[in-house]
Amino acid sequence: MNQDLIAGIDLGGTKILTAVADRQGNILSEIYLPTEAERGTSVILNNLCRSVSLAMSKAGFQGEPGALGIGVPGAVDKGIVHLAPNLGWKEFDLGRELPRIFNCKVETANDANLAALGEYVFGAGQGSSNMLYVTVSTGIGAGIVYRGELFTGESGTAGELGHTTILPEGPLCTCGNYGCLEALASGTSIARQARELVKAGYGQGILPYVDKHLSAKAVGQAARNGDADAIRIIEGAGRYLGLGLSIAVNLLNPSRIILGGGVMDMSDLLWPSLEKEFNTRAHRGAKKVVKLVPAALGSRSGLMGAVALARRLR
């Protein structure tokens, strides 16, 4: 074990991004692996272990780091993953499994919380003591920083913005509820809506941009090239995001909302409908003091948050 080194893991539904860093947070190496969640828990855990080993080797070291932070795409409290639909986990005791895999100090947290921590420590949240980070990706999550500290709630589930009901009779969400923000505006939702259109005989303008699978990225490319069906899907997602953000800002009154995640790569397409809905719904007093800004760390917000978490472990 090398006490001078730490590692952070951003565990997602489709990818595992792992970094090895020094105690100051300077990144020495990064490794990307597919999660392979569809193959089950044992494969996910094996890939976590392999990613750290590969990252340490790439950094020029053997063995394990002195501390490890892991971000999980779901509700986490004291190592218990209450629900992580994209990993197939429900009430899964990850904290019990990790000591069997790693011999170093390990702490887990919700990935959106860690992305918030990453932006607060290293990115667009610097200088703001009350901020909200929202990630729009395979799913939708949020992390809250209140008076300079992560706020996770009584059981660690604070920030589950993606599972806020926006449309009670809307589509089924992976959590089992209907009409969640995640089921209406995530990358998964955007792709699903496009597939449904194509199956119904519409959306043919999206197909030229499909590479193996019909993804949110393909819908965004079609929208940029003027396809009306794609534009309607993206505008709808933006509208629902604006509504969700207005609920969050009315409740939390932050000075900054940081928007990240892969879907925000098409922020230029989402922004008009998002901003219009947000400005219509947000309380005047809250709206006056808040700034909506892009994540400075891009897709690495969660990874840097995991590194920031590991820095706290001694």
Secondary structure, DSSP 8 states (H G I E B T S, - for coil): -EEEEEEEEEE-SSEEEEEEEETT--EEEEEEEE--GGG-HHHHHHHHHHHHHHHHHHTT--S-EEEEEEEESSEEETTEEEEEGGGTEEEEEHHHHHHHH-SSEEEEEEHHHHHHHHHHHHSTTTT-SEEEEEEESSSEEEEEEETTEEE--SSS-TT-GGGSBS-TTS-B-TTS-BSBHHHHHSHHHHHHHHHHHHHTT--TTTGGG-SSS--HHHHHHHHHTT-HHHHHHHHHHHHHHHHHHHHHHHHH--SEEEEESGGGGGHHHHHHHHHHHHHHHS-HHHHHH-EEEE-SSGGGHHHHHHHHHHHT--
